[in-house]
Amino acid sequence: MGVFSLTTIIFFTFALMKEVDYIIVGCGLAGIAFCEQLIEHQKSFVVFDDQSQLSSIVAAGLYNPVTLKRFTEVWKAKEQLSLALPFYENLEEKLHVKLDYKLPVYRRFASVEEQNDWFTASDKPTLEDFLSTKLIKNDNNAVIAPFGFGKVLQTGRVDTATLLKYYKLFLKENNSFRFETFEYDLINISEDSITYKNFKTKHLVFAEGFGMVKNPFFKQLPLNVAKGEVLTIKAPELKIDYVLKSSIFLVPEGNDLYSVGATYNWEDKTHHITQGAKTELLKQLEQLISCDFEVVDQRAGIRPTVKDRRPLIGTHPTYKNLAILNGLGTRGVMIAPYVAQALYNHLENGIPLDKEMDINRYKIL
């Protein structure tokens, strides 16, 4: 090949190079929340996603500020809700779809002792805004709850499947989405920029959920993975307009449909549905409701969780323009806007991350 031909190739390579402020890998709840930060601050970006990670798709989408097993406040619950509620309201206006369904959560009591524990917890300053002090008696013959319920306040459900579908369409319409698998070995990193294929960027943010285990830059972080499976049932006689929480949750989806979940499997890393999970959920469901129902669907996904129940947020110790936004666990709907804002402020304004979520708490990278 002659010198002229090589020069021509180099010229066209740089001519086709597109500069953006950010590349984002992953378009689940974390990725969407970070995109919204970038849009708010007028930053350019492109998102790569191959839909291989399904945790956001199979998530129940609940936002609930209380851990109902122990009656304790969720970490940073008030801060998270103050961002999450207007966040989804803005997305509804932007995407022209309904996303946020205000639903109370009823925690079924298994005993008088649990009732007493509930009312003791409701007196705590951190929980008084979230736990109703009124005992709700069960008047639904289709629900098995002889000890009644406690009502959690400021709760609801975000339709995550609709959110993901329409947000990706929004990104495609704005030429900001690439439906393809991200190839780590094509990253070229310099001190002040990153190139990937025909893109040049200042920052690359990995928001890839379970996919992090294959990421050569962050795979050493202690991400636990818990497979979850969820059923959809049709139960015309049930007629509840609240989320029913016991050993499982039961979430109304409309048209007599309800989500039932979720299982936890720490060994199986596939997205395949299993008969074992279905049997487990049905056994628990039959202890919760007494009406007839039909199973109409079953879904599976892998949750990215962390042992200390805190997210994994921060930058690589060597490559400061590589960042991670991960480990949202089972409460992604609530926590995603909060951690996305924290990461953006850290990258753009140098604001330190909360030590509880900063990946620097693990000295293994």
C-alpha positions as a Markdown table, in Angstrom:
| # | Residue | x | y | z |
|---|---|---|---|---|
| 1 | Met | 0.0 | 0.0 | 0.0 |
| 2 | Gly | 1.4 | 3.4 | -0.9 |
| 3 | Val | 1.9 | 6.3 | 1.5 |
| 4 | Phe | -0.9 | 8.3 | -0.1 |
| 5 | Ser | -3.4 | 5.5 | 0.4 |
| 6 | Leu | -2.4 | 5.0 | 4.1 |
| 7 | Thr | -2.7 | 8.8 | 4.7 |
| 8 | Thr | -6.1 | 8.8 | 3.1 |
| 9 | Ile | -7.3 | 6.0 | 5.4 |
| 10 | Ile | -6.0 | 7.8 | 8.5 |
| 11 | Phe | -7.7 | 11.0 | 7.4 |
| 12 | Phe | -11.1 | 9.3 | 6.9 |
| 13 | Thr | -10.7 | 7.4 | 10.2 |
| 14 | Phe | -10.4 | 10.7 | 12.1 |
| 15 | Ala | -13.0 | 12.4 | 9.9 |
| 16 | Leu | -15.5 | 9.7 | 11.0 |
| 17 | Met | -14.6 | 9.9 | 14.6 |
| 18 | Lys | -17.5 | 11.2 | 16.7 |
| 19 | Glu | -16.7 | 13.0 | 19.9 |
| 20 | Val | -19.1 | 12.7 | 22.9 |
| 21 | Asp | -18.7 | 13.6 | 26.5 |
| 22 | Tyr | -19.7 | 10.2 | 27.8 |
| 23 | Ile | -20.0 | 6.6 | 26.7 |
| 24 | Ile | -22.4 | 4.5 | 28.8 |
| 25 | Val | -22.4 | 0.7 | 28.8 |
| 26 | Gly | -25.7 | -0.7 | 29.8 |
| 27 | Cys | -29.3 | 0.7 | 29.6 |
| 28 | Gly | -31.0 | -0.6 | 32.7 |
| 29 | Leu | -32.2 | 1.5 | 35.5 |
| 30 | Ala | -28.7 | 2.7 | 36.4 |
| 31 | Gly | -27.8 | 3.6 | 32.8 |
| 32 | Ile | -31.1 | 5.5 | 32.3 |
| 33 | Ala | -30.6 | 7.5 | 35.5 |
| 34 | Phe | -27.1 | 8.5 | 34.4 |
| 35 | Cys | -28.4 | 9.4 | 30.9 |
| 36 | Glu | -30.9 | 11.8 | 32.5 |
| 37 | Gln | -28.1 | 13.4 | 34.5 |
| 38 | Leu | -26.2 | 14.0 | 31.3 |
| 39 | Ile | -29.3 | 15.4 | 29.5 |
| 40 | Glu | -30.0 | 17.8 | 32.4 |
| 41 | His | -26.4 | 19.1 | 32.2 |
| 42 | Gln | -26.4 | 19.2 | 28.4 |
| 43 | Lys | -23.7 | 16.6 | 28.0 |
| 44 | Ser | -23.4 | 14.5 | 24.8 |
| 45 | Phe | -23.4 | 10.7 | 25.1 |
| 46 | Val | -23.9 | 7.4 | 23.4 |
| 47 | Val | -25.2 | 4.2 | 25.1 |
| 48 | Phe | -24.2 | 0.6 | 24.2 |
| 49 | Asp | -26.5 | -2.2 | 25.2 |
| 50 | Asp | -27.1 | -5.7 | 23.9 |
| 51 | Gln | -30.1 | -6.5 | 26.3 |
| 52 | Ser | -28.2 | -9.4 | 27.8 |
| 53 | Gln | -28.9 | -8.2 | 31.4 |
| 54 | Leu | -32.5 | -8.6 | 32.4 |
| 55 | Ser | -32.6 | -7.6 | 36.0 |
| 56 | Ser | -34.5 | -4.4 | 35.3 |
| 57 | Ile | -36.9 | -6.1 | 33.0 |
| 58 | Val | -37.9 | -8.8 | 35.5 |
| 59 | Ala | -37.9 | -6.4 | 38.5 |
| 60 | Ala | -41.2 | -5.8 | 40.3 |
| 61 | Gly | -40.4 | -2.1 | 40.2 |
| 62 | Leu | -41.4 | -1.4 | 43.7 |
| 63 | Tyr | -40.2 | 1.6 | 45.7 |
| 64 | Asn | -40.5 | 1.0 | 49.4 |
| 65 | Pro | -38.5 | 2.9 | 52.1 |
| 66 | Val | -38.8 | 0.1 | 54.7 |
| 67 | Thr | -37.1 | -3.3 | 55.0 |
| 68 | Leu | -40.2 | -5.3 | 55.9 |
| 69 | Lys | -38.4 | -8.4 | 57.2 |
| 70 | Arg | -36.9 | -6.4 | 60.1 |
| 71 | Phe | -39.0 | -3.2 | 60.1 |
| 72 | Thr | -36.0 | -0.9 | 59.5 |
| 73 | Glu | -35.4 | 2.1 | 57.3 |
| 74 | Val | -33.8 | 1.5 | 53.9 |
| 75 | Trp | -30.4 | 3.2 | 53.5 |
| 76 | Lys | -30.8 | 6.8 | 52.6 |
| 77 | Ala | -34.5 | 6.3 | 52.0 |
| 78 | Lys | -35.6 | 9.9 | 52.4 |
| 79 | Glu | -32.8 | 11.2 | 50.1 |
| 80 | Gln | -33.6 | 8.5 | 47.5 |
| 81 | Leu | -37.3 | 9.2 | 47.5 |
| 82 | Ser | -36.8 | 13.0 | 47.2 |
| 83 | Leu | -35.0 | 12.3 | 43.9 |
| 84 | Ala | -36.8 | 9.3 | 42.6 |
| 85 | Leu | -40.4 | 10.6 | 42.6 |
| 86 | Pro | -39.8 | 13.7 | 40.5 |
| 87 | Phe | -37.4 | 11.7 | 38.3 |
| 88 | Tyr | -40.1 | 9.3 | 37.2 |
| 89 | Glu | -42.7 | 12.1 | 36.9 |
| 90 | Asn | -40.3 | 13.8 | 34.5 |
| 91 | Leu | -39.8 | 10.6 | 32.5 |
| 92 | Glu | -43.5 | 10.2 | 32.1 |
| 93 | Glu | -43.8 | 13.6 | 30.6 |
| 94 | Lys | -40.8 | 13.0 | 28.3 |
| 95 | Leu | -41.8 | 9.6 | 27.1 |
| 96 | His | -45.5 | 10.1 | 27.1 |
| 97 | Val | -46.2 | 6.9 | 29.0 |
| 98 | Lys | -47.5 | 6.0 | 32.5 |
| 99 | Leu | -44.7 | 4.7 | 34.7 |
| 100 | Asp | -45.4 | 5.5 | 38.3 |
| 101 | Tyr | -48.3 | 3.8 | 40.0 |
| 102 | Lys | -49.0 | 4.9 | 43.6 |
| 103 | Leu | -49.7 | 1.8 | 45.5 |
| 104 | Pro | -49.7 | 1.2 | 49.3 |
| 105 | Val | -47.8 | -1.8 | 50.6 |
| 106 | Tyr | -49.6 | -4.0 | 53.1 |
| 107 | Arg | -47.3 | -6.1 | 55.2 |
| 108 | Arg | -49.2 | -9.2 | 56.4 |
| 109 | Phe | -48.7 | -10.0 | 60.1 |
| 110 | Ala | -48.0 | -13.6 | 60.9 |
| 111 | Ser | -48.6 | -13.1 | 64.7 |
| 112 | Val | -49.5 | -10.7 | 67.5 |
| 113 | Glu | -45.8 | -10.4 | 68.2 |
| 114 | Glu | -45.3 | -9.1 | 64.7 |
| 115 | Gln | -48.0 | -6.5 | 65.2 |
| 116 | Asn | -46.3 | -5.3 | 68.4 |
| 117 | Asp | -42.9 | -5.1 | 66.6 |
| 118 | Trp | -44.5 | -3.0 | 63.9 |
| 119 | Phe | -46.0 | -0.5 | 66.3 |
| 120 | Thr | -42.7 | -0.3 | 68.2 |
| 121 | Ala | -40.9 | 0.4 | 64.9 |
| 122 | Ser | -43.4 | 3.1 | 63.9 |
| 123 | Asp | -42.4 | 5.2 | 67.0 |
| 124 | Lys | -38.8 | 5.5 | 65.7 |
| 125 | Pro | -38.0 | 9.0 | 64.2 |
| 126 | Thr | -36.6 | 7.4 | 61.1 |
| 127 | Leu | -39.7 | 5.4 | 60.4 |
| 128 | Glu | -42.6 | 7.5 | 61.6 |
| 129 | Asp | -43.1 | 9.0 | 58.1 |
| 130 | Phe | -43.3 | 5.5 | 56.5 |
| 131 | Leu | -45.2 | 3.2 | 58.8 |
| 132 | Ser | -48.9 | 3.7 | 59.5 |
| 133 | Thr | -49.9 | 3.3 | 63.2 |
| 134 | Lys | -53.3 | 1.9 | 62.2 |
| 135 | Leu | -53.9 | -1.9 | 62.2 |
| 136 | Ile | -55.7 | -2.8 | 59.0 |
| 137 | Lys | -58.1 | -5.8 | 59.4 |
| 138 | Asn | -58.4 | -8.2 | 56.5 |
| 139 | Asp | -61.9 | -8.1 | 54.9 |
| 140 | Asn | -61.0 | -9.9 | 51.7 |
| 141 | Asn | -62.0 | -13.6 | 51.8 |
| 142 | Ala | -59.5 | -14.3 | 49.0 |
| 143 | Val | -56.6 | -13.3 | 51.2 |
| 144 | Ile | -55.3 | -15.3 | 54.2 |
| 145 | Ala | -54.4 | -12.8 | 56.8 |
| 146 | Pro | -56.0 | -13.5 | 60.3 |
| 147 | Phe | -53.7 | -11.0 | 62.0 |
| 148 | Gly | -54.3 | -8.2 | 59.5 |
| 149 | Phe | -51.8 | -5.8 | 58.0 |
| 150 | Gly | -49.5 | -2.9 | 58.5 |
| 151 | Lys | -49.5 | -0.2 | 55.9 |
| 152 | Val | -46.3 | 1.3 | 54.5 |
| 153 | Leu | -46.6 | 4.9 | 53.3 |
| 154 | Gln | -44.9 | 6.6 | 50.3 |
| 155 | Thr | -44.7 | 3.5 | 48.2 |
| 156 | Gly | -45.5 | 2.5 | 44.6 |
| 157 | Arg | -44.6 | 0.6 | 41.5 |
| 158 | Val | -42.6 | 1.8 | 38.5 |
| 159 | Asp | -43.4 | -0.1 | 35.3 |
| 160 | Thr | -39.8 | -0.9 | 34.5 |
| 161 | Ala | -40.5 | -2.9 | 31.3 |
| 162 | Thr | -42.3 | 0.1 | 29.8 |
| 163 | Leu | -39.6 | 2.4 | 31.0 |
| 164 | Leu | -36.8 | 0.4 | 29.3 |
| 165 | Lys | -38.8 | -0.1 | 26.1 |
| 166 | Tyr | -39.6 | 3.6 | 25.6 |
| 167 | Tyr | -36.4 | 5.0 | 26.9 |
| 168 | Lys | -34.4 | 3.0 | 24.3 |
| 169 | Leu | -36.8 | 4.2 | 21.6 |
| 170 | Phe | -36.1 | 7.8 | 22.8 |
| 171 | Leu | -32.3 | 7.2 | 22.6 |
| 172 | Lys | -32.6 | 5.7 | 19.2 |
| 173 | Glu | -34.6 | 8.7 | 17.9 |
| 174 | Asn | -31.8 | 10.9 | 19.2 |
| 175 | Asn | -29.1 | 8.7 | 17.6 |
| 176 | Ser | -27.7 | 8.0 | 21.1 |
| 177 | Phe | -28.1 | 4.2 | 21.2 |
| 178 | Arg | -26.1 | 1.3 | 19.8 |
| 179 | Phe | -27.7 | -2.1 | 20.1 |
| 180 | Glu | -24.5 | -4.1 | 20.2 |
| 181 | Thr | -22.2 | -6.0 | 22.6 |
| 182 | Phe | -19.5 | -3.8 | 24.1 |
| 183 | Glu | -16.0 | -5.1 | 23.3 |
| 184 | Tyr | -13.6 | -4.2 | 26.1 |
| 185 | Asp | -10.4 | -5.0 | 24.1 |
| 186 | Leu | -11.2 | -2.1 | 21.7 |
| 187 | Ile | -10.9 | 0.5 | 24.4 |
| 188 | Asn | -7.9 | 2.8 | 24.0 |
| 189 | Ile | -7.2 | 4.9 | 27.1 |
| 190 | Ser | -5.1 | 8.1 | 27.3 |
| 191 | Glu | -4.8 | 10.5 | 30.2 |
| 192 | Asp | -7.5 | 12.9 | 29.0 |
| 193 | Ser | -9.6 | 10.8 | 26.6 |
| 194 | Ile | -10.8 | 7.4 | 25.6 |
| 195 | Thr | -11.4 | 6.1 | 22.1 |
| 196 | Tyr | -13.7 | 3.2 | 21.3 |
| 197 | Lys | -14.4 | 2.2 | 17.7 |
| 198 | Asn | -15.3 | 5.5 | 16.0 |
| 199 | Phe | -16.1 | 7.3 | 19.3 |
| 200 | Lys | -13.9 | 9.6 | 21.3 |
| 201 | Thr | -15.0 | 10.5 | 24.8 |
| 202 | Lys | -13.9 | 12.1 | 28.1 |
| 203 | His | -15.6 | 9.4 | 30.4 |
| 204 | Leu | -16.7 | 5.9 | 30.0 |
| 205 | Val | -19.3 | 4.7 | 32.6 |
| 206 | Phe | -20.1 | 1.0 | 33.0 |
| 207 | Ala | -23.7 | 0.4 | 34.2 |
| 208 | Glu | -23.9 | -3.2 | 33.0 |
| 209 | Gly | -25.3 | -5.0 | 36.1 |
| 210 | Phe | -24.3 | -8.7 | 36.2 |
| 211 | Gly | -22.2 | -8.1 | 33.1 |
| 212 | Met | -19.6 | -6.6 | 35.3 |
| 213 | Val | -18.2 | -10.0 | 36.1 |
| 214 | Lys | -16.7 | -10.0 | 32.5 |
| 215 | Asn | -15.4 | -6.5 | 32.7 |
| 216 | Pro | -11.6 | -6.6 | 32.9 |
| 217 | Phe | -11.4 | -3.3 | 34.7 |
| 218 | Phe | -13.8 | -3.9 | 37.5 |
| 219 | Lys | -14.5 | -7.7 | 37.7 |
| 220 | Gln | -12.4 | -8.0 | 40.9 |
| 221 | Leu | -15.1 | -6.0 | 42.8 |
| 222 | Pro | -17.3 | -8.3 | 45.1 |
| 223 | Leu | -20.5 | -8.3 | 43.1 |
| 224 | Asn | -22.8 | -11.1 | 44.2 |
| 225 | Val | -25.4 | -12.3 | 41.8 |
| 226 | Ala | -28.8 | -13.6 | 42.8 |
| 227 | Lys | -31.1 | -15.0 | 40.2 |
| 228 | Gly | -34.7 | -14.1 | 40.7 |
| 229 | Glu | -37.8 | -15.6 | 39.1 |
| 230 | Val | -41.2 | -14.0 | 39.0 |
| 231 | Leu | -44.6 | -15.4 | 38.1 |
| 232 | Thr | -47.6 | -13.6 | 36.6 |
| 233 | Ile | -50.9 | -15.0 | 37.6 |
| 234 | Lys | -54.5 | -14.2 | 36.6 |
| 235 | Ala | -56.8 | -14.2 | 39.6 |
| 236 | Pro | -60.3 | -12.6 | 38.9 |
| 237 | Glu | -61.5 | -13.1 | 42.4 |
| 238 | Leu | -58.6 | -11.6 | 44.2 |
| 239 | Lys | -59.4 | -7.9 | 43.7 |
| 240 | Ile | -56.7 | -6.2 | 45.7 |
| 241 | Asp | -55.4 | -2.7 | 44.9 |
| 242 | Tyr | -52.3 | -2.8 | 47.1 |
| 243 | Val | -49.0 | -4.6 | 47.1 |
| 244 | Leu | -49.4 | -7.6 | 49.5 |
| 245 | Lys | -46.1 | -8.5 | 51.2 |
| 246 | Ser | -45.5 | -11.7 | 53.2 |
| 247 | Ser | -42.7 | -14.2 | 52.5 |
| 248 | Ile | -43.3 | -13.1 | 48.8 |
| 249 | Phe | -44.8 | -10.1 | 47.2 |
| 250 | Leu | -48.1 | -9.9 | 45.2 |
| 251 | Val | -48.3 | -6.8 | 43.0 |
| 252 | Pro | -51.4 | -5.8 | 41.0 |
| 253 | Glu | -50.7 | -5.2 | 37.4 |
| 254 | Gly | -54.2 | -4.5 | 36.2 |
| 255 | Asn | -56.8 | -6.7 | 34.3 |
| 256 | Asp | -56.8 | -9.2 | 37.2 |
| 257 | Leu | -53.1 | -9.9 | 36.7 |
| 258 | Tyr | -50.6 | -10.0 | 39.5 |
| 259 | Ser | -46.8 | -10.4 | 39.8 |
| 260 | Val | -45.7 | -13.0 | 42.3 |
| 261 | Gly | -42.1 | -13.1 | 43.5 |
| 262 | Ala | -39.4 | -13.4 | 43.9 |
| 263 | Thr | -37.0 | -16.2 | 44.4 |
| 264 | Tyr | -33.3 | -16.0 | 45.3 |
| 265 | Asn | -30.8 | -18.4 | 43.7 |
| 266 | Trp | -27.1 | -17.8 | 44.4 |
| 267 | Glu | -25.9 | -20.7 | 42.2 |
| 268 | Asp | -27.7 | -20.5 | 38.9 |
| 269 | Lys | -26.3 | -17.8 | 36.7 |
| 270 | Thr | -28.6 | -18.3 | 33.7 |
| 271 | His | -31.7 | -16.4 | 32.6 |
| 272 | His | -33.7 | -19.6 | 32.1 |
| 273 | Ile | -36.9 | -20.1 | 34.0 |
| 274 | Thr | -37.1 | -23.2 | 36.2 |
| 275 | Gln | -39.8 | -25.5 | 37.5 |
| 276 | Gly | -38.2 | -25.4 | 40.9 |
| 277 | Ala | -38.7 | -21.7 | 41.3 |
| 278 | Lys | -42.3 | -22.0 | 40.0 |
| 279 | Thr | -43.0 | -24.7 | 42.6 |
| 280 | Glu | -41.5 | -22.6 | 45.4 |
| 281 | Leu | -43.5 | -19.5 | 44.5 |
| 282 | Leu | -46.7 | -21.4 | 44.2 |
| 283 | Lys | -46.3 | -23.1 | 47.6 |
| 284 | Gln | -45.9 | -19.7 | 49.2 |
| 285 | Leu | -48.7 | -18.2 | 47.2 |
| 286 | Glu | -51.1 | -20.9 | 48.4 |
| 287 | Gln | -50.4 | -19.8 | 52.0 |
| 288 | Leu | -51.3 | -16.2 | 51.1 |
| 289 | Ile | -54.4 | -16.4 | 49.0 |
| 290 | Ser | -57.3 | -18.8 | 48.8 |
| 291 | Cys | -59.0 | -18.0 | 45.5 |
| 292 | Asp | -58.5 | -19.7 | 42.1 |
| 293 | Phe | -55.7 | -18.4 | 39.9 |
| 294 | Glu | -53.9 | -19.3 | 36.6 |
| 295 | Val | -50.2 | -18.9 | 36.0 |
| 296 | Val | -49.8 | -17.0 | 32.7 |
| 297 | Asp | -46.1 | -16.1 | 32.6 |
| 298 | Gln | -42.8 | -16.7 | 34.3 |
| 299 | Arg | -39.6 | -14.5 | 34.0 |
| 300 | Ala | -36.1 | -14.7 | 35.2 |
| 301 | Gly | -33.2 | -12.3 | 35.7 |
| 302 | Ile | -29.9 | -11.8 | 37.5 |
| 303 | Arg | -29.7 | -9.2 | 40.3 |
| 304 | Pro | -26.4 | -7.4 | 40.8 |
| 305 | Thr | -26.1 | -7.3 | 44.6 |
| 306 | Val | -23.3 | -6.5 | 47.1 |
| 307 | Lys | -22.6 | -8.3 | 50.4 |
| 308 | Asp | -22.8 | -5.0 | 52.4 |
| 309 | Arg | -26.0 | -4.0 | 50.6 |
| 310 | Arg | -24.4 | -0.8 | 49.2 |
| 311 | Pro | -23.9 | 0.1 | 45.6 |
| 312 | Leu | -20.6 | 0.0 | 43.7 |
| 313 | Ile | -19.9 | 3.6 | 42.6 |
| 314 | Gly | -16.6 | 5.2 | 41.6 |
| 315 | Thr | -13.7 | 5.4 | 39.3 |
| 316 | His | -10.9 | 3.0 | 38.5 |
| 317 | Pro | -7.8 | 3.7 | 40.6 |
| 318 | Thr | -5.5 | 3.8 | 37.5 |
| 319 | Tyr | -7.8 | 5.0 | 34.7 |
| 320 | Lys | -9.7 | 7.9 | 36.3 |
| 321 | Asn | -11.9 | 8.3 | 33.2 |
| 322 | Leu | -13.4 | 4.8 | 33.6 |
| 323 | Ala | -16.3 | 4.7 | 36.1 |
| 324 | Ile | -18.7 | 2.2 | 37.4 |
| 325 | Leu | -22.4 | 2.5 | 38.4 |
| 326 | Asn | -23.5 | -0.9 | 39.7 |
| 327 | Gly | -24.7 | -3.0 | 42.6 |
| 328 | Leu | -28.2 | -1.5 | 42.9 |
| 329 | Gly | -29.6 | -4.8 | 44.2 |
| 330 | Thr | -33.3 | -5.2 | 44.7 |
| 331 | Arg | -34.1 | -1.5 | 45.1 |
| 332 | Gly | -32.9 | -0.2 | 41.8 |
| 333 | Val | -36.0 | 1.9 | 41.2 |
| 334 | Met | -35.4 | 4.0 | 44.4 |
| 335 | Ile | -31.6 | 4.1 | 44.4 |
| 336 | Ala | -30.8 | 4.7 | 40.7 |
| 337 | Pro | -31.4 | 8.4 | 40.5 |
| 338 | Tyr | -29.6 | 9.0 | 43.8 |
| 339 | Val | -26.4 | 7.2 | 42.8 |
| 340 | Ala | -26.4 | 8.5 | 39.3 |
| 341 | Gln | -26.5 | 12.1 | 40.6 |
| 342 | Ala | -23.7 | 11.3 | 43.1 |
| 343 | Leu | -21.5 | 9.8 | 40.3 |
| 344 | Tyr | -22.1 | 12.7 | 38.0 |
| 345 | Asn | -21.2 | 15.2 | 40.7 |
| 346 | His | -18.1 | 13.2 | 41.5 |
| 347 | Leu | -16.9 | 13.1 | 37.9 |
| 348 | Glu | -17.8 | 16.7 | 36.9 |
| 349 | Asn | -17.4 | 18.6 | 40.1 |
| 350 | Gly | -15.0 | 16.5 | 42.2 |
| 351 | Ile | -17.6 | 16.0 | 45.0 |
| 352 | Pro | -16.5 | 13.1 | 47.1 |
| 353 | Leu | -18.6 | 10.0 | 47.1 |
| 354 | Asp | -20.3 | 8.7 | 50.2 |
| 355 | Lys | -17.7 | 6.2 | 51.6 |
| 356 | Glu | -20.5 | 3.6 | 52.1 |
| 357 | Met | -20.9 | 3.3 | 48.3 |
| 358 | Asp | -17.5 | 4.3 | 47.0 |
| 359 | Ile | -15.7 | 1.3 | 45.5 |
| 360 | Asn | -12.5 | 2.5 | 47.3 |
| 361 | Arg | -13.9 | 0.7 | 50.4 |
| 362 | Tyr | -12.6 | -2.4 | 48.6 |
| 363 | Lys | -8.8 | -2.3 | 48.2 |
| 364 | Ile | -8.7 | -5.0 | 45.5 |
| 365 | Leu | -8.5 | -3.2 | 42.2 |
